[in-house]
């Protein structure tokens, strides 16, 4: 049933990436996303208590004006529908009433429609033969129009117009504010009476709405949820619960209104209330399975599948952190979800929605999620999005908000030009015991520098030379100061921070591993960091999948893929051995039993289904299947497959125009791409042979082959 709905759902998305044909609902860009994220993030409860986000929540503009000019070959009738009350002007003249149909004459026609809605984002749908609401309409929240003493209306040249926002609401009856994720029936795998209640097990972590079948009676029901059996049965300490007051004279199937993330539900009912069975409505975001991975290693395949399911559960209206506890949009978590998505569903719409929701509205008064590093991840996510998709339309849309966000950051620099936590700033970095946030932390300066580089790159994309020069100069100065201030040649590493202008003695992995895959280092510096930091057991270990993801990426870049494969299997494989059905927020192998469930000083505070736990999707796609774009939208790309301990592997890598198919064994490679110009690089004992093209020798054992779109390559070689 899910597959049938997915096909129907995707058929509506005629322009899944960035194009759009025919009429669609439009709104002020970002407003629907902000409104929908408010609705989603305020569903969080903790033991039945409403638990709102920690940061400023914005709202939509309540009055906006839409407009577009047309040159019509003939007279035509248009239909108009809006979310809100509205007026219409044609060529500057007001039309009486609030017409739902209107005749436009032949020739040049300018249509202006002003929509007001206090409760949901003002949205507009216009349908005609030539006049349709589409991505090329303009919109403004300003109203600088005025009428002088003669009754003449002013020009609107002082008003700032933007291109409209839109998504997939391509029919008049698809009202944006009525959007809901689909659901499907999911049955429990086990149900038993226990401790004066019923314990229900759905077999794995899941997300949705519990259903009580044949519910009847008058009294109370208490439902205690858990990602573990221990949590569900601990009625005094479980994180989420529902208390229901039942007045029901006839048997009904009753589905709860509030969704939860859980595996187990422990249900206790008063004597006068009964039900026969329990199921749930599983809620999900319909995304086509495009990226795949399979190999000769069954454990690795299981790691990939559980990562995929973790990603599925944490992909909702937006990319959220975890299904049980926060259910919020955190920029650091989302940044990793975007990267995993590029090797799984390639769902560009959810990436854009999440980026817009995180940014919010002006005025900017705090960092995103109040976290300094999360602001910088937001900048980085935009250029990554462009690199994978080639969607310069979105860059144009988001750039003004990038500028104002960067202006906020530039105004918070200290006298040294560095970023340092001010009142209200959360310097997060990672969950790590004793990690100092005092002074000028090197990790923040590194991310800040990369964010400035991203601004310069986006300015170049949009042909804004003055902006490009400004941000390039600031980033160059900061990068130079960063190396002079934090690099310690004796330690072969960047130190963690400066306090009172002096280097601290502490070396942590964070700055050093990011500097590697940012490509900021020369060969000697990379080798020094690899040996003295990344492979040094004396440096504080990383315990969260969040930062293990980056640590293993850095090790891949410096040529330690065999080590990475072993670590991936040991780390994520160990969670599977602990019974994980989704990957966790944090894993510490020194813990045992119930200790694996605790965090934040609470017995069950840890999320056992956390978005940043799905990192193997990205690592396997980019560094083992080895595919990555080298110019926007896979116009050019590299494939450098690496088998590690596997006998063979195969997979599909999504691109904007289909999937790259790849099979690799120790003596054969098969590859076909629907897009761009690729470069295959492999190591072989002898010169490889291909059925198309010829390999070029790069060094003693490295060979490259040019890959053209639409050609099926079959290659014979001898792996080292």
C-alpha positions as CSV (number, residue, x, y, z in Angstrom):
1,X,0.0,0.0,0.0
2,X,2.9,2.4,0.8
3,X,4.4,1.7,-2.6
4,X,1.1,2.5,-4.4
5,X,0.8,5.8,-2.5
6,X,4.4,6.6,-3.2
7,X,3.8,6.2,-7.0
8,X,0.7,8.4,-6.8
9,X,2.5,11.0,-4.7
10,X,5.6,11.2,-6.9
11,X,3.4,11.4,-10.0
12,X,2.2,14.8,-8.6
13,X,5.8,16.0,-8.3
14,X,6.3,16.7,-12.0
15,X,9.1,19.0,-11.1
16,X,10.6,17.2,-8.1
17,X,13.9,19.1,-8.2
18,X,13.4,22.7,-9.3
19,X,11.3,23.1,-12.4
20,X,7.5,23.4,-12.4
21,X,4.9,23.3,-15.2
22,X,1.2,24.3,-15.1
23,X,-0.5,26.1,-12.2
24,X,0.7,25.6,-8.6
25,X,0.0,27.2,-5.2
26,X,2.4,30.0,-4.5
27,X,3.4,32.0,-1.4
28,X,6.0,34.3,0.0
29,X,9.3,32.3,-0.1
30,X,9.9,30.6,3.2
31,X,6.6,31.5,4.8
32,X,4.9,28.1,4.3
33,X,8.1,26.4,5.5
34,X,8.3,28.6,8.6
35,X,4.6,28.1,9.4
36,X,4.8,24.3,8.8
37,X,8.0,24.0,10.9
38,X,6.3,25.9,13.8
39,X,3.4,23.4,13.6
40,X,5.7,20.4,13.6
41,X,8.2,21.5,16.2
42,X,5.5,22.4,18.7
43,X,4.2,18.9,18.8
44,X,6.9,17.8,21.3
45,X,5.8,16.7,24.7
46,X,7.7,15.4,27.7
47,X,5.6,13.1,29.9
48,X,2.5,14.7,28.6
49,X,3.7,18.3,29.0
50,X,4.0,20.6,26.0
51,X,7.7,21.3,25.4
52,X,8.4,24.2,22.9
53,X,11.7,24.9,21.1
54,X,14.4,26.9,22.8
55,X,14.8,29.5,20.1
56,X,12.8,32.4,18.6
57,X,9.9,31.3,16.5
58,X,9.0,33.4,13.5
59,X,5.7,33.7,11.7
60,X,4.5,34.3,8.1
61,X,3.7,37.7,6.6
62,X,0.0,38.1,7.0
63,X,-0.5,40.4,3.9
64,X,1.4,39.8,0.6
65,X,0.9,40.9,-3.0
66,X,1.5,38.6,-6.0
67,X,1.9,39.9,-9.5
68,X,3.0,38.9,-13.0
69,X,2.8,40.5,-16.5
70,X,1.4,38.6,-19.5
71,X,1.0,39.2,-23.2
72,X,-2.1,37.2,-24.1
73,X,-2.7,36.0,-27.7
74,X,-6.4,35.9,-27.0
75,X,-9.0,36.7,-24.4
76,X,-9.1,34.1,-21.7
77,X,-10.9,33.2,-18.5
78,X,-8.9,32.5,-15.3
79,X,-9.9,30.8,-12.0
80,X,-8.7,32.3,-8.7
81,X,-8.4,30.6,-5.3
82,X,-6.6,31.9,-2.3
83,X,-5.9,31.0,1.3
84,X,-7.2,34.2,2.8
85,X,-9.3,37.1,1.6
86,X,-8.0,39.0,-1.5
87,X,-8.4,41.7,-4.0
88,X,-7.5,41.8,-7.7
89,X,-6.1,44.5,-9.9
90,X,-5.7,44.2,-13.7
91,X,-3.4,46.8,-15.2
92,X,-3.6,48.9,-12.0
93,X,-7.4,49.0,-11.9
94,X,-9.2,47.3,-9.0
95,X,-11.7,44.6,-9.8
96,X,-14.9,44.7,-7.8
97,X,-15.6,42.1,-5.2
98,X,-13.4,39.0,-4.6
99,X,-13.9,37.2,-8.0
100,X,-13.1,33.5,-8.3
101,X,-13.4,33.8,-12.1
102,X,-12.1,36.7,-14.3
103,X,-12.0,37.5,-18.0
104,X,-8.6,38.9,-19.2
105,X,-8.5,40.7,-22.5
106,X,-6.1,40.0,-25.3
107,X,-2.8,41.8,-25.1
108,X,-0.6,43.0,-22.3
109,X,-2.1,42.4,-18.9
110,X,-0.6,42.9,-15.5
111,X,-2.3,40.9,-12.7
112,X,-1.8,42.0,-9.0
113,X,-3.5,40.0,-6.3
114,X,-3.2,40.9,-2.7
115,X,-4.0,38.2,-0.1
116,X,-4.5,38.5,3.7
117,X,-4.5,35.6,6.1
118,X,-3.6,35.9,9.8
119,X,-3.7,32.2,10.7
120,X,-1.9,30.5,7.8
121,X,0.4,31.8,5.1
122,X,-1.4,33.8,2.3
123,X,-1.3,31.5,-0.7
124,X,-2.6,31.9,-4.3
125,X,-3.7,29.5,-7.1
126,X,-4.6,30.9,-10.5
127,X,-5.5,28.7,-13.4
128,X,-6.0,29.6,-17.1
129,X,-4.8,28.7,-20.6
130,X,-1.8,31.0,-20.4
131,X,-2.2,32.7,-17.0
132,X,-1.2,30.3,-14.2
133,X,0.5,30.8,-10.9
134,X,4.1,29.4,-11.3
135,X,7.6,30.0,-10.0
136,X,8.0,33.1,-12.2
137,X,5.4,35.2,-10.3
138,X,6.7,37.9,-8.0
139,X,5.7,38.6,-4.4
140,X,6.2,41.2,-1.8
141,X,5.2,41.7,1.9
142,X,5.8,45.5,1.6
143,X,3.2,48.0,0.6
144,X,4.8,51.3,-0.4
145,X,1.9,52.2,-2.6
146,X,0.2,55.5,-1.9
147,X,-2.3,57.8,-3.5
148,X,-1.8,61.6,-3.8
149,X,-4.3,64.4,-3.5
150,X,-5.4,64.0,-7.1
151,X,-6.2,60.4,-6.6
152,X,-3.2,59.2,-8.6
153,X,-1.5,56.0,-7.3
154,X,2.2,56.1,-6.8
155,X,4.6,53.9,-8.6
156,X,5.9,50.9,-6.6
157,X,9.6,51.3,-7.6
158,X,10.6,51.4,-3.9
159,X,9.1,48.0,-3.2
160,X,11.3,44.9,-3.0
161,X,9.9,42.0,-4.9
162,X,11.0,38.4,-4.7
163,X,10.3,35.2,-6.7
164,X,7.5,33.3,-5.1
165,X,7.8,30.1,-3.0
166,X,6.1,26.9,-4.1
167,X,6.3,23.2,-3.5
168,X,4.2,20.4,-4.9
169,X,0.6,21.7,-4.5
170,X,-0.3,21.5,-8.2
171,X,-4.1,21.2,-8.0
172,X,-6.6,23.8,-6.8
173,X,-7.9,21.4,-4.2
174,X,-4.5,20.7,-2.7
175,X,-4.7,23.4,0.0
176,X,-1.2,24.1,1.4
177,X,-2.3,24.6,5.0
178,X,-4.1,21.2,4.9
179,X,-0.9,19.3,4.2
180,X,-0.3,16.1,6.2
181,X,2.1,13.3,5.8
182,X,0.5,10.0,4.7
183,X,0.0,7.0,7.1
184,X,-0.3,3.3,6.7
185,X,-1.4,0.4,9.0
186,X,1.4,-1.2,11.0
187,X,0.6,-4.2,13.2
188,X,2.3,-5.1,16.4
189,X,4.6,-8.2,16.3
190,X,4.0,-9.1,20.0
191,X,1.4,-8.3,22.6
192,X,1.3,-9.7,26.2
193,X,-0.3,-9.0,29.6
194,X,2.3,-7.8,32.0
195,X,2.3,-6.0,35.4
196,X,-1.5,-5.2,35.3
197,X,-1.2,-3.9,31.7
198,X,-0.5,-4.9,28.1
199,X,3.0,-4.6,26.6
200,X,2.9,-4.1,22.8
201,X,6.0,-4.6,20.7
202,X,6.2,-3.3,17.1
203,X,9.5,-5.1,16.5
204,X,11.5,-2.1,15.7
205,X,11.5,1.7,16.4
206,X,8.7,3.4,14.5
207,X,6.7,6.6,14.3
208,X,3.0,7.4,14.2
209,X,-0.3,7.2,15.9
210,X,-1.4,4.3,18.2
211,X,-4.8,2.7,17.5
212,X,-6.9,0.9,20.1
213,X,-9.3,-1.6,18.5
214,X,-12.8,-2.3,19.8
215,X,-12.4,0.3,22.5
216,X,-15.4,0.6,24.9
217,X,-16.2,1.7,28.4
218,X,-15.9,4.6,30.7
219,X,-12.7,5.3,32.6
220,X,-9.0,6.0,32.0
221,X,-6.2,4.6,29.9
222,X,-2.5,5.3,30.5
223,X,0.0,4.6,27.7
224,X,3.7,4.6,28.3
225,X,6.0,4.6,25.3
226,X,9.6,3.5,24.9
227,X,12.3,2.9,22.4
228,X,13.3,0.1,24.8
229,X,11.2,-2.3,26.8
230,X,12.8,-0.9,30.0
231,X,11.6,2.6,29.2
232,X,8.0,1.5,28.4
233,X,7.7,-0.5,31.6
234,X,9.2,2.3,33.7
235,X,5.9,4.3,34.1
236,X,7.6,6.8,36.4
237,X,10.5,7.8,34.1
238,X,9.6,7.1,30.5
239,X,10.0,10.1,28.3
240,X,6.6,10.1,26.5
241,X,3.1,9.0,27.6
242,X,-0.6,9.6,27.0
243,X,-3.4,9.8,29.5
244,X,-6.8,9.2,28.0
245,X,-10.3,9.8,29.5
246,X,-12.6,7.3,27.8
247,X,-16.4,7.7,27.5
248,X,-17.4,5.2,24.8
249,X,-20.7,3.2,24.8
250,X,-20.1,1.4,21.5
251,X,-17.0,-0.5,20.3
252,X,-14.8,1.7,18.1
253,X,-11.3,1.7,16.6
254,X,-9.8,4.8,18.1
255,X,-6.6,6.3,16.8
256,X,-4.8,8.8,19.0
257,X,-4.4,12.4,17.7
258,X,-0.8,12.8,18.8
259,X,2.1,11.0,17.1
260,X,4.9,9.4,19.0
261,X,8.3,7.8,18.3
262,X,8.6,4.4,20.0
263,X,9.0,0.6,19.7
264,X,7.1,-0.5,22.7
265,X,3.8,0.7,24.3
266,X,2.8,-0.3,27.8
267,X,-1.0,0.2,28.2
268,X,-2.8,0.2,31.5
269,X,-6.6,0.6,31.6
270,X,-9.2,0.9,34.4
271,X,-11.6,-2.0,35.0
272,X,-14.5,-0.4,33.1
273,X,-12.5,0.2,29.9
274,X,-11.6,-2.5,27.4
275,X,-10.0,-3.0,24.0
276,X,-9.2,-6.1,21.9
277,X,-6.0,-5.2,20.0
278,X,-3.4,-2.6,19.3
279,X,-2.0,-1.4,16.0
280,X,-0.6,1.9,14.7
281,X,-0.8,4.3,11.8
282,X,2.8,4.6,10.6
283,X,3.5,8.2,9.4
284,X,6.1,8.7,6.7
285,X,7.5,11.1,4.1
286,X,7.1,9.5,0.7
287,X,10.6,9.5,-0.9
288,X,11.6,7.2,-3.7
289,X,14.4,4.7,-2.9
290,X,17.1,5.8,-5.4
291,X,20.4,5.2,-3.7
292,X,21.3,1.6,-2.9
293,X,24.2,-0.4,-1.5
294,X,24.9,-4.1,-1.3
295,X,28.2,-6.0,-0.8
296,X,29.6,-9.4,0.0
297,X,29.6,-8.4,3.7
298,X,26.3,-9.2,5.4
299,X,27.1,-7.1,8.5
300,X,27.9,-4.1,6.4
301,X,24.7,-4.6,4.4
302,X,22.8,-4.6,7.7
303,X,24.5,-1.4,8.8
304,X,23.4,0.3,5.6
305,X,19.8,-1.0,5.8
306,X,19.5,0.2,9.5
307,X,21.0,3.5,8.5
308,X,18.5,3.8,5.7
309,X,15.6,3.1,8.1
310,X,17.0,5.6,10.6
311,X,17.0,8.2,7.9
312,X,13.5,7.3,6.8
313,X,12.2,7.8,10.4
314,X,13.9,11.1,10.9
315,X,12.8,12.5,7.5
316,X,9.4,14.1,8.1
317,X,8.0,17.4,6.9
318,X,11.6,18.4,7.6
319,X,14.8,16.6,8.6
320,X,14.5,16.3,12.4
321,X,17.0,15.1,15.0
322,X,15.2,12.1,16.6
323,X,11.8,10.6,16.7
324,X,11.2,10.2,20.5
325,X,12.4,13.3,22.2
326,X,13.1,16.6,20.4
327,X,11.5,16.2,17.0
328,X,12.9,19.6,16.2
329,X,15.0,20.9,13.3
330,X,18.6,21.2,14.5
331,X,21.0,22.6,11.9
332,X,23.9,20.4,12.8
333,X,21.7,17.2,12.5
334,X,20.1,18.5,9.3
335,X,23.5,19.2,7.7
336,X,24.3,15.5,7.9
337,X,20.8,14.5,6.8
338,X,21.3,16.5,3.6
339,X,24.5,14.7,2.8
340,X,23.0,11.3,3.5
341,X,20.0,12.2,1.4
342,X,22.3,12.9,-1.6
343,X,23.2,9.2,-1.5
344,X,19.8,7.9,-0.7
345,X,16.6,9.7,-1.9
346,X,18.1,12.8,-3.5
347,X,15.0,14.7,-2.2
348,X,15.9,18.3,-2.9
349,X,12.5,19.6,-1.8
350,X,13.0,18.5,1.8
351,X,16.5,19.9,1.9
352,X,15.2,23.3,0.7
353,X,12.3,23.3,3.1
354,X,14.6,22.6,6.0
355,X,17.1,25.2,5.0
356,X,14.3,27.8,4.8
357,X,12.7,26.8,8.0
358,X,16.0,27.0,9.9
359,X,16.8,30.4,8.6
360,X,13.4,31.9,9.7
361,X,12.7,35.6,9.2
362,X,14.2,39.0,9.9
363,X,15.2,40.5,12.2
364,X,18.2,38.2,13.1
365,X,18.7,38.3,16.8
366,X,20.5,35.0,17.5
367,X,22.4,32.1,15.9
368,X,20.4,29.4,14.3
369,X,19.1,27.1,17.1
370,X,21.1,29.6,19.3
371,X,24.2,27.6,18.4
372,X,27.2,29.3,16.8
373,X,28.5,26.3,14.9
374,X,24.9,25.5,13.7
375,X,24.8,28.9,12.0
376,X,27.9,28.0,10.1
377,X,26.6,24.5,9.1
378,X,23.6,26.4,7.6
379,X,25.9,28.3,5.3
380,X,27.9,25.2,4.3
381,X,24.7,23.3,3.5
382,X,23.7,25.8,0.8
383,X,26.8,25.4,-1.3
384,X,26.6,21.6,-0.8
385,X,23.1,21.7,-2.1
386,X,24.2,23.6,-5.2
387,X,27.1,21.2,-5.8
388,X,24.9,18.1,-5.8
389,X,21.8,19.6,-7.5
390,X,23.0,22.5,-9.7
391,X,19.9,24.5,-8.5
392,X,21.1,28.1,-8.9
393,X,17.4,29.3,-8.7
394,X,17.5,28.4,-5.0
395,X,20.8,30.1,-4.5
396,X,19.2,33.3,-5.9
397,X,16.2,32.9,-3.6
398,X,18.2,32.3,-0.4
399,X,21.1,34.7,-1.0
400,X,19.5,37.8,0.6
401,X,19.0,35.8,3.8
402,X,22.5,34.5,3.6
403,X,23.8,38.1,3.5
404,X,21.8,39.2,6.5
405,X,22.8,36.1,8.5
406,X,26.5,36.7,7.6
407,X,26.1,40.4,8.6
408,X,24.9,39.2,12.0
409,X,28.0,37.0,12.4
410,X,30.4,39.7,11.2
411,X,29.0,42.1,13.7
412,X,29.6,39.7,16.5
413,X,33.4,39.3,15.9
414,X,35.6,40.2,18.8
415,X,38.5,42.7,18.7
416,X,40.7,40.0,17.1
417,X,38.2,39.3,14.3
418,X,37.4,35.9,15.8
419,X,34.0,34.5,16.8
420,X,33.7,34.0,20.6
421,X,30.6,33.0,22.5
422,X,28.6,36.0,23.6
423,X,25.6,36.1,26.0
424,X,22.9,33.8,24.6
425,X,25.3,32.0,22.3
426,X,25.7,28.2,22.6
427,X,29.0,26.9,21.5
428,X,28.1,23.2,21.0
429,X,30.7,21.3,18.9
430,X,29.8,17.9,20.3
431,X,28.5,16.0,23.3
432,X,31.9,15.3,24.9
433,X,32.9,15.1,28.6
434,X,34.9,18.1,29.7
435,X,35.1,19.8,26.3
436,X,36.1,23.4,26.9
437,X,34.1,26.1,25.2
438,X,36.1,28.9,26.8
439,X,37.9,31.6,24.8
440,X,38.3,31.7,21.0
441,X,37.7,28.1,20.0
442,X,39.5,27.1,16.8
443,X,36.6,24.9,15.5
444,X,34.4,28.0,15.4
445,X,36.9,30.0,13.4
446,X,37.4,27.2,10.9
447,X,33.6,26.9,10.2
448,X,33.4,30.7,10.1
449,X,36.1,30.8,7.4
450,X,34.4,28.1,5.4
451,X,31.1,30.0,5.7
452,X,32.7,33.2,4.3
453,X,34.1,31.1,1.4
454,X,30.6,29.8,0.8
455,X,29.3,33.4,0.6
456,X,32.0,34.2,-2.0
457,X,31.1,31.1,-4.0
458,X,27.4,32.0,-4.0
459,X,28.2,35.6,-5.0
460,X,30.1,34.2,-7.9
461,X,27.3,32.0,-8.9
462,X,24.9,35.0,-8.9
463,X,27.5,37.3,-10.7
464,X,27.9,39.7,-7.8
465,X,31.6,40.6,-8.1
466,X,31.6,43.2,-5.3
467,X,30.1,40.7,-2.8
468,X,32.6,38.1,-4.0
469,X,35.5,40.4,-3.4
470,X,34.3,41.4,0.0
471,X,33.8,37.9,1.3
472,X,36.9,36.5,-0.4
473,X,39.0,39.2,1.3
474,X,37.5,38.6,4.8
475,X,37.9,34.8,4.5
476,X,41.5,35.1,3.2
477,X,42.5,37.3,6.1
478,X,40.7,35.1,8.6
479,X,42.3,31.9,7.2
480,X,45.7,33.4,7.5
481,X,45.1,34.5,11.1
482,X,43.6,31.1,11.9
483,X,46.8,29.3,10.9
484,X,49.1,31.7,12.7
485,X,47.0,31.6,15.8
486,X,46.1,27.9,16.2
487,X,48.7,25.8,14.3
488,X,51.3,24.2,16.7
489,X,54.2,22.7,14.7
490,X,55.4,20.8,17.8
491,X,52.1,19.1,18.2
492,X,51.6,18.7,14.4
493,X,48.0,20.0,14.9
494,X,45.7,22.8,15.6
495,X,45.2,23.5,19.3
496,X,41.6,23.6,20.6
497,X,41.4,27.2,21.6
498,X,43.0,30.5,22.6
499,X,42.5,31.9,26.0
500,X,43.7,35.4,26.8
501,X,45.5,35.4,23.4
502,X,47.5,32.3,24.2
503,X,47.3,28.8,22.8
504,X,45.8,26.2,25.2
505,X,47.7,22.9,25.5
506,X,44.7,20.8,24.5
507,X,44.4,19.2,21.1
508,X,41.0,17.8,20.1
509,X,40.1,16.1,16.8
510,X,37.3,18.5,15.7
511,X,39.3,21.3,14.1
512,X,41.9,19.0,12.7
513,X,39.6,16.6,11.0
514,X,37.5,19.3,9.4
515,X,40.7,21.1,8.1
516,X,41.5,17.9,6.3
517,X,38.3,17.5,4.2
518,X,38.1,21.3,3.8
519,X,41.4,20.8,2.0
520,X,43.1,23.5,4.0
521,X,46.3,21.5,4.6
522,X,49.5,20.6,2.7
523,X,50.6,16.9,2.5
524,X,52.9,17.2,5.5
525,X,50.2,18.8,7.7
526,X,47.7,16.1,6.7
527,X,50.2,13.3,7.6
528,X,51.0,15.0,10.9
529,X,47.3,15.3,11.9
530,X,46.6,11.7,10.8
531,X,49.5,10.3,12.9
532,X,49.4,12.7,15.9
533,X,45.7,13.3,16.2
534,X,43.3,11.0,14.3
535,X,45.3,7.8,15.0
536,X,46.5,8.9,18.4
537,X,44.8,7.1,21.3
538,X,45.9,9.8,23.7
539,X,43.7,12.4,22.1
540,X,40.1,12.4,23.5
541,X,38.0,9.8,21.8
542,X,34.8,10.8,20.0
543,X,31.7,9.0,21.3
544,X,28.8,10.4,19.2
545,X,27.9,9.1,15.7
546,X,27.6,12.8,14.9
547,X,31.3,13.4,15.0
548,X,32.4,9.9,14.2
549,X,30.9,10.6,10.8
550,X,33.4,13.5,10.3
551,X,36.2,11.7,11.9
552,X,35.9,8.7,9.5
553,X,35.5,11.1,6.6
554,X,38.8,12.7,7.4
555,X,40.4,9.3,7.7
556,X,39.1,8.4,4.3
557,X,40.6,11.5,2.8
558,X,44.0,10.7,4.2
559,X,44.0,7.2,2.8
560,X,42.9,5.2,5.8
561,X,39.8,3.5,4.2
562,X,40.7,0.0,5.5
563,X,40.9,1.5,9.0
564,X,37.6,3.3,8.4
565,X,35.8,0.1,7.3
566,X,37.0,-1.7,10.4
567,X,35.9,1.2,12.6
568,X,32.5,1.4,10.9
569,X,31.8,-2.2,11.4
570,X,33.0,-2.1,15.0
571,X,31.1,1.0,16.0
572,X,27.8,0.7,14.1
573,X,28.0,-3.1,14.2
574,X,28.3,-2.9,18.0
575,X,25.1,-1.0,18.2
576,X,23.4,-3.8,16.1
577,X,24.8,-6.4,18.6
578,X,23.2,-4.4,21.4
579,X,19.9,-4.9,19.6
580,X,19.6,-1.6,17.8
581,X,16.9,-1.4,15.2
582,X,17.8,2.2,14.4
583,X,21.1,4.0,15.2
584,X,21.6,6.1,18.4
585,X,22.4,9.6,19.4
586,X,25.4,8.4,21.3
587,X,27.3,5.1,21.7
588,X,29.9,4.4,24.3
589,X,31.3,0.8,24.2
590,X,32.3,1.0,27.8
591,X,28.7,1.2,28.9
592,X,26.4,-1.8,29.4
593,X,22.8,-2.7,30.1
594,X,20.5,0.2,30.9
595,X,23.4,2.6,30.9
596,X,23.1,2.7,27.1
597,X,19.7,4.3,27.5
598,X,20.6,7.2,29.7
599,X,21.6,10.8,28.8
600,X,21.1,14.3,30.0
601,X,20.9,13.0,33.6
602,X,17.7,11.1,32.7
603,X,17.4,7.3,32.7
604,X,15.9,7.2,29.2
605,X,17.1,10.6,27.8
606,X,19.1,9.2,25.0
607,X,17.5,9.1,21.5
608,X,17.8,5.5,20.0
609,X,16.8,6.8,16.6
610,X,18.8,9.8,15.8
611,X,19.4,11.4,12.3
612,X,23.2,11.7,12.8
613,X,23.4,8.0,13.4
614,X,22.8,7.2,9.7
615,X,26.3,8.3,8.6
616,X,27.3,5.1,6.9
617,X,25.0,6.0,4.0
618,X,27.2,9.0,3.2
619,X,30.5,7.3,3.9
620,X,29.7,4.2,1.8
621,X,28.3,6.3,-1.1
622,X,31.1,8.9,-1.3
623,X,34.2,7.0,-0.2
624,X,33.6,3.3,-1.0
625,X,31.3,3.3,-4.0
626,X,33.3,6.5,-4.4
627,X,31.1,8.8,-6.3
628,X,31.0,12.6,-5.9
629,X,30.2,15.6,-8.0
630,X,33.1,17.8,-9.0
631,X,31.0,20.6,-10.5
632,X,27.4,21.6,-9.9
633,X,24.7,19.0,-10.5
634,X,27.1,16.2,-11.6
635,X,28.1,18.1,-14.7
636,X,31.4,16.5,-13.9
637,X,32.0,13.9,-11.3
638,X,34.6,11.4,-10.0
639,X,34.2,7.7,-9.2
640,X,36.9,6.1,-7.1
641,X,35.6,2.8,-5.8
642,X,37.3,1.1,-2.9
643,X,36.5,-2.5,-1.8
644,X,38.4,-2.6,1.5
645,X,37.6,-6.1,3.0
646,X,34.7,-6.8,0.6
647,X,34.9,-9.3,-2.3
648,X,32.4,-7.2,-4.2
649,X,29.9,-4.3,-3.9
650,X,27.3,-2.7,-6.0
651,X,25.0,0.3,-5.7
652,X,23.2,3.2,-7.3
653,X,24.2,6.8,-6.7
654,X,21.4,9.4,-7.3
655,X,22.0,12.4,-9.5
656,X,19.6,15.1,-10.8
657,X,19.0,13.0,-14.0
658,X,18.9,9.5,-12.7
659,X,21.2,7.0,-11.0
660,X,24.8,6.0,-11.6
661,X,24.9,2.2,-11.6
662,X,28.1,0.7,-10.3
663,X,29.3,-2.8,-9.7
664,X,32.9,-3.5,-8.4
665,X,34.7,-6.8,-7.7
666,X,38.4,-7.5,-7.4
667,X,38.7,-8.0,-11.2
668,X,35.6,-6.4,-12.8
669,X,33.8,-3.1,-12.8
670,X,30.6,-2.2,-14.4
671,X,29.4,1.4,-14.5
672,X,26.8,3.5,-16.4
673,X,25.8,7.1,-15.7
674,X,22.8,9.1,-17.1
675,X,24.5,12.4,-16.6
676,X,27.6,14.5,-17.1
677,X,31.3,13.6,-17.8
678,X,32.8,11.4,-15.2
679,X,36.3,10.2,-14.3
680,X,36.8,6.7,-13.1
681,X,40.0,6.2,-11.1
682,X,41.1,2.7,-10.0
683,X,44.2,1.0,-8.7
684,X,45.3,-2.0,-10.7
685,X,48.4,-4.2,-11.0
686,X,48.2,-4.0,-14.8
687,X,46.7,-1.7,-17.3
688,X,42.9,-2.1,-17.1
689,X,40.8,-2.8,-20.2
690,X,37.4,-1.3,-21.1
691,X,34.9,-2.0,-23.7
692,X,34.7,1.7,-24.4
693,X,37.5,4.2,-24.2
694,X,41.1,3.7,-23.0
695,X,42.6,4.1,-19.5
696,X,45.3,6.6,-18.8
697,X,48.1,5.9,-16.4
698,X,48.3,8.4,-13.5
699,X,51.1,6.8,-11.4
700,X,52.6,3.4,-10.8
701,X,49.2,1.7,-10.0
702,X,46.5,4.3,-10.6
703,X,44.6,4.6,-13.9
704,X,41.8,6.8,-15.1
705,X,39.0,6.5,-17.6
706,X,36.7,9.1,-19.0
707,X,33.0,8.2,-18.6
708,X,30.4,9.5,-20.9
709,X,26.7,9.5,-20.2
710,X,24.5,6.7,-21.4
711,X,27.3,4.3,-22.1
712,X,27.6,1.0,-20.3
713,X,31.3,0.4,-19.4
714,X,32.6,-3.1,-18.5
715,X,36.2,-3.1,-17.2
716,X,38.7,-5.8,-16.5
717,X,41.5,-5.1,-14.0
718,X,43.6,-6.7,-11.2
719,X,43.1,-5.1,-7.9
720,X,46.1,-4.5,-5.6
